[in-house]
Amino acid sequence: MAIVSKAVPVPELVSVKRALLSVFDKSGLVDFAKALAERGVELVSTGGSYKALKDAGLEVLDISEVTGFPEIMDGRVKTLHPMVHGGLLAIRDDNDHQLAMGEHGITGIDLFCGNLYPFEDVVASGADYATGIENIDIGGPAMTRAAAKNHAYVTVVTDPADYETVISELDANGGQSPLDLRKKLALKAFARTAAYDASVSNWMADQLEDATPAHRAVGGTLAEVMRYGENPHQTAGFYKTGEKRPGVATARQLQGKTLSYNNINDTDAAFELVSEFDPSRTSAVAIIKHANPCGVAEGADLKEAYEKALRCDPVSAFGGIVALNKVLDAAAAEEIVKIFTEVIIAPDADDAAREIISAKKNLRLLTTGGLADARAKGLYVKSVAGGLLVQSRDNGVVDDLDLKVVTKRAPSDQELADLKFAFRVAKHVKSNAIVYARDGATVGVGAGQMSRVDSARIAARKALDATEAAGLSEPLTNGCVVASDAFFPFADGLLSAAEAGATAVIQPGGSMRDDDVIAAADEAGLAMVMTGMRHFRH
């Protein structure tokens, strides 16, 4: 197919004489339209937008007066017409286009103001398939893309936040729209329709249970322009996808500095981890540093859980993220503020806790209104050079697994409880992951090592440091259990854990040498269970 090029000069300024307004979100619409009308702009509108403008006393043409054709099929067809798209797409300085406009009586549209049916909100509310389909906007994206493509002559406005800017630019340029503004607004329009189409295609893939559609789009709405990314020389922005999952993207920030790139990454890791713990069963706290837990614990209350979590690695906890699975109370808040903490995230915080936190002006306090569902489906996207890796969220939960005792000795009830706790945590530790736990608390965490035995040794070393910091005479790992995110390829990692004082092991199994590892566990007197589910995390 030949590439068509219309090499005509692009005007720096374009007079705005006619505007088409067709919006779902009518915030600020009447004031914007009034401002345009006061500047001599003819108004054309559709459906509910037309009614709102007419009710406000504005002189406005209904779209059917322009097209000479009524809205039909319950409004599905009203703007898909040459009188509309010809007015949006015509190249004003092209003689052939001008002749076509004259021949067919098409009047140019110099400004299009539109936003789309709230498809994302509708499907997020749990709407059925038919309702979702009915809320896919057709005419809105078509007009938006047409106006954006022809931004050489047309100003496209898709965000009520831009209404004031547009009016200011018209006033500054004698009723004309500058090219720089038209380009910026066109970019915004194309980004919006791309994100919209991404949400539609991803929803349909989910509805049809197609995990690998032929094309995968990812879209989001800019929530924050960041000072920098993971490092100061990197640029960054935070985009929200519209998913209603409780967490850092949907949280309400009650106080503190703006969240940084690393804050958001770590806070997400913290809250996803603590959401594994059912608040009806226990209080739980997770302390995160560089997206890895340096302490996680259950307790009779949040204060006890925090103290146990902090004991695991009090050095690394400095400057960390604290996530809680219940409403933050004063007792827990008083403990948390004793050391420097970057972010606290919880379902909510009571008034007494908020007052305590408020004394630390830079400490960010986020409330989510609930916990994330550890079992919920979702997508995880990672960029690689030239592509995207897309996989389903790791929604495996240890409580749902068929745990198999593979050693001669079965774990005691206390060991089994600690094994489940440790495996719950190991799911959220960077691989290779080893977690030592005792009495519902981590006592050593080994993360991100190339060798599993090295992770086991690091976790044991961390536990010895914690023992010394707590002034204890007996290592915290004595009588602990150990969890591994993946199978032990050799017995050395398991034996290293046993040397540290572990009495029971939980791991996925699946190694060619499982029999050798089981035999080593039996010889060491360890109880071992296999889950059948791996939790690699990279």
N, C-alpha and C positions, 0 to 999 in steps of 0.2 A: 504494500500500500504506500502510495506516494505521500510524503510529508508536505503539507500545504503551508506556505509562509506568506503572510500579508505584511510586506515591509513598508509600513506607513509610520510617520513620525508619531511619537507618543506625546500628547500635550502635557505640559507641566501643571496647568490649572484647567479644571473642567467646571463649567457652570452647572449648578444643580437646579433644574427647573421642574422636574417631575420625580416624585418618590412613590415607590410601592412598599406598603407596610403590611406584613403578614406574619404575625407572631403568635406563639402559644403563651409564652411568659410575657404578660402585659405590664410588667413593672416599668414605670417611667414612660410608657408608650404615649399617653395623652400629652404629657409635657413636651416630649420630643417632637411629636407631631405639631403641637401648637407652635413651637419654636421654628419648625420648618415653614409652616403656613405664614407666620409673621414675616418670614424672609422671602415671601412670594413663591414658595414651592407648591405646586399642585399635588394633592394627595390622592392616592389610589389605595384601596384596601380590600380585604377579603373577610368573609365570615364574622367571627367574633371580634376581630380587630376593627373591622368596619363599624360594627355596632357600638363598640367602645368609643370610637372617635365621633360617630354620629351623635351618641348620647351626650358627649362632651360639648356639643354645639359646633363642631368643626365642619367645614365644607369638604366633603370627601366623595370621590367616585367609587362605586362598587365595581369590583373586578368584572362583573358581567356586563357593565356598561362599556368597558374597554374591549372585551372579547366578542360582545354580541352573542354570547352563549351562556345559558344559565349553569349554575352549579348542578351537577348530577351525581347519581350513585352515592348518596349520603355524603356529598362533599369530597368524595375521592377524586373527582375530576372537576377542577375549577381553574387552575392556573396553567395546566399543561396545554398551552395554546400559542400559536405563532404571534399573536398580538402581544403576548407577555414575553416570550423568549426572544422574539425578534427585537423587541424594545430593549432587552437586556444585552443581547449578543451583538447587535449591529456595530460594526466599526464605522464610527461617525465620519472619518476622513477617507473612506473608501467609496468611490463613485458607484460601483455596482451595488454596494449595500444601501447607499442613499437612494438609488433608483428603485430597489426592491421595497424599501420602506415607503416611498412615495406611491408606488403602484398598488400596495396593499393597505395603505392607510395606517401604517405602524408609526406610533409616536415613541421616541426614545425614552427609556427609564434611566435616570441619572443616579438614583440612589435606591438600593434595595435594603430594607430592614426586615430581617426575619430570624426567628429561632424555631427550634424543631419540637415535634411532639416528644414528651418526656419518656421515650422508650426505656431508657436505663432505669428510671424510677419505677415504671410500671412492672417490668420483669423482676426487679429486685424485691417488689412487694409480694411475689409469689403468684403472679397472674398466670392463668392457664395459657396453653399454646395459642388458641384462637384470639384471646385478648392481646397477647404479645404481638401477633401478626398484625392485628388491626391498628396497633399503635406504632407501626413502622411508617415514618413520614416519607412520602414520595415527592410531592410538589415542593416542599420546603428545601430539601437538599438539592433538587434540580435547579431551582431559582438561585439558591446560594452559590452553587458551582458555576452557573452561567454568569452571574454578576462578578464573581471572583475571577473567572477566566478573562472577562472583559474589563478588568480593573483599569485599563488604559483610559476608559471613559466612564466607568461606573464605580460608585462608592458602595461597598457592601458592609452592612453593619449587623453583626450576629450576637453582640453582647450588650445588654443595657448599660454596662459600665462604660461603654464608649460613646454613649449619646452626648454627654457634655463635651467631650473632646471634639466630636464632629461639628457641633454647633460653634464651638470656639474657633475651629479652623475655618469654617465658612465665614465667620465674622472677620477673621484676620485677613481673609483673602477676597473680600468683596463678593461673597456668595459663591465662591468657587472652591472646589475641593482640590488640595495639592496632591501631586503624584506620590510623594513619600507616604502620606496618610493612606492613600488608596492601596498601595503595595502592602503596607502593614496589615490593613484590615482584610485584604485578600488572603494573605498568609493565614491569618486567624480563622478565616472562613473555611479554607481548605483543611486546616488542622481539625476544625470542629466536625466537618462532614466525614473526615477519615476516622476520627474517634467514634463517631456515631455508627458508621458502617462496621467498625470493628466490634462494637458492642452487639450489633445485630448478628453478625456472622458467628461470633463466639457463643452467643445464646443459642443460636440454631444448632451449632455443633454439639452443644451440651444436650439440647432437647433430643437430637437424633442419636446421641451417644456415639458420636464420631470423634474419637480422641486425636485423630490425625487428619484433619481436613486438608484438601489440596493447597489451600492458601490459609495462612494464619496471620491475622492482624492484631496489633496491640495498640490500644489508645488510652489516653488519659487527659485530665484537665489540670493545667498548671495551678498548683496550690501555693508554691513558694519558689522564688528565685533565691538561691543560696549564695552566700558570700564566696564559697568555694566547695569543691567536692571532697573526696576522700583525703586529698592533699591540697595545699594552697594553690598549686599551679593548675588545678583542674577546675573547670566550670561545672555547675550542677544546678538542677532544678528538681523539685518534688512534684510529681504528678499523681493525682488521685484517679482511680479507675471507675469509681462509682459503686464498687462492691461494698456491701453494708456490713462486712465482717468487723466486729469490734476490734480495735487495735489502734496503732499510732496514726493511721490515716483518717480514722473517724473520730478520734479522741478530741475532747475539749481541753485546751490548755488554760489552766486557771491562773498561772503565774509563771514568771521566769523568762529568761532570754529566749530568743528564737532558736528553734531546734536546728542543729547542724546536720549535714549529711550523715556523719558517723553516729550522731545522737539518734537519728531516725532508724538507721540500720540496727543499732544495738537495742533500741527500745522495742522494735518489732520482734527481735529475737527473744527478748526478755518476756514480753507479754504472751507470745506464742507458747513459750515453755510453761509459764505459770498457769496458763489456761488448761493445761493437762490435768490440773488438780481440782477435783470437784469440791466446791466450797461447802456443799452440804455434808461432806465427809470430813474435811480437814481445813485448817488454815495453812497457806503455803506462801513462801517468798522465794524469789529467784533474784540473784545479783549477777549482772552480766558485765563483762569487759571484753571489748573487741569481738562481740557476737558470740562469745563462749561463756558458759556459766562458771563463775569462780566460787559459787556457793548456792545451794538450793536446799530448802528444808521444809518439813511439815511441823506443825506445833499445835498446842491446845488453843493458842491465839496467835495473832500476827506478831506480837512482840517476841514471843518465844521462838516462832519460826524464823524471824529476822536474826535473832541472836545466834541460833544454831547455824543458819546459812553463813553469817559473817565469820563464824569461827573457822570455817573450812579454809578460807584464804583472805585474812583481813588486810593483807598488803595489796593484793590485786583489787579488792573491793573499793579502794580509794579512787574516787573519780568514776565510779561505775554507775550502772542503771539498776534501779530497784523496782521489781514488779511484784504485785500482791494480788491474790485471788479473791480478796474480800474488801469491803469498805475500809479504807485507811482510818484508824482510830488514833487518839492522842498518845496512847502508850507506845504504839509502834512508831509514830512520827517522832516522838522524843528520842528514840534510839537511833533512828535513821539520820537525823540531823547532827548527830555527834561526830560524824566524819563527812568529808567532802563527797557529795553525791551530785551527779549531773542531772538525772531525771528520776522522778517517781511516777509510776503508772499503776493505776488501780481502777476497779469498776466505779468507785466513788471515794470521797473523803468527807468525814463528818466535820462539823464546824470547828470543833476543838483542834482537830488535826490541821485544818487549813490555817488556823491562827498560828500554830506552831511553825508550820512550813513558811508562812509569810515573813518570818524574821530572816529567812535566807532569800534575799531578793532575786538572786540569779538562779536558784534551784527551780527547775521546771517541774510543775505538778500537772499531770494529765489524768483525766477521768474518761472512762470509755462507756459507762452505762451497762456493762456486762462483760462476760468472758467470750473469747473466740471458741467456736465449736471445734474441738480437736478432730472430730470424725467427719467434718464437712468436706465435700468435694471442692476442688478449686484448681487453678493453674499456677504453675511456677515457671517463670521465664528467665532464661539466662542468655546473655549475648556472647557470641563467639565471633571470631573474625569471619565476616561474610555471612553470618547466619544467626539464627536463634535456636536454642534448645528449649523445647516446651514439654513439660511433663505434668502429670497430675500431682497435686499436693500430697505429701506424705501424711496420710490421715490414719495410719495404723496406730491402734491404742493397745497397750499391753493387756488391759483388762479383757479385751475381746479375743485374745490369742489362746490357742490350745497349748498350754505349757506342758512339755514332756520331761519327766524326770528320767535322766539317762544314766545316773550313777547308782551304786549300791545303796548309798545313803540318800534319803529324801530330805529336803530342807525342812527345818522346823517352821512353825507358823510365823515366828518373828523373822526368820531368815527369808521366808517367802514374801512377806510384806516388804522387807527391805530390797529384795531382788526386783520386785515390781517397781518400787520407787526408783531404784538405780537405773533400770532399763527405760523408764519414763524420761529420766534426765538425759541418758546417753543418746536418745533420739535427737537431742538438740545440741549436741557437742560435735565440733568439727572432727571429721575422721582423720586418722584412726582415733577412736574414742574409747577411753577406759574411765569408768566411774566407780570409786569406792564409796560405800554408804553404810551407815549404821544408825539404828534408831530413828529412821525417817529423816536423815540428813546426809548430805555429801560430806565426806571427810578427806577426799582427794580426787582431783580431776586431771586426767591426762588428755590433752587435745591436740589434734592436727599434726601428728607425727607420721613420718613415712613408714615407721616400723611399729607394730602393735606392742611389741615388748618394750619399746622406748616409751610409749604412752603409759604403760603399766608402771615403769620405773619412775617417770615424772610424777604420776599421781601419788606414788608412795613417798617420793621426796617432798611433795607439797604437803602431804599429811604429816610428815615429821616436822616440817616448819610450823604447821598449825598447832601441833602438839606442844612445841616449844613456846610458841606465842601465847598459848593458853595456860602455860605453867603446869602442864600435866606430866605425871611420871610415866604413864603408860601410853604408847602410841595410839592415836585415834583409830588406826586400822586394825587393831587387835579385835578379832571377833566381827569384823565387817564382812560385807558381801561385795562382789565385784560384777559390774555389767560391762559387756563389750558390744559395740554397735554392729560388729560383724564377727564371723567365725574366727576362732583361733587357728591359723594355718599350721602352727606347731604348738607343742606343749610348753614352750619356753615362756610365753606371755602368761599363761595360766599359772605356771610354777612361780613366776615372779610375783604374782598376786598372792599366792599362798605364802610366800616368804614374807610378804608385807603384813600377813595376819588374817587374810580373807579365809572364810570358812565355807562360803557358798558362791556359786557362779551362775550367771544368766547370760546366754549368748544365742545367736540365731541357729548355729550349727550349719551343716552343709559342706564342710571341708572334706576333701578326700582322706584326710587324716583324723577324722572325728573319732574313730576307734582308738587311736593312739592318745588323743587328748582325754577321752573318757577314762582310759586306763590310768593315765597320769593323775587324773582327779581322784579316782578310787584309791590309788596308792597313797595320795596325800590326805585322804580322809575327807575330801571335799564333797559337798552336795552340788549337783549341777543340773540345771534345767535348760532346755532348748526351746526357743520361741518359734522357729520357722520363718521369722521375718527379720530382714536386715534393715538397718537405719543409717546407711551412708549419708553423710552431709558434707558437702564441699562448698 
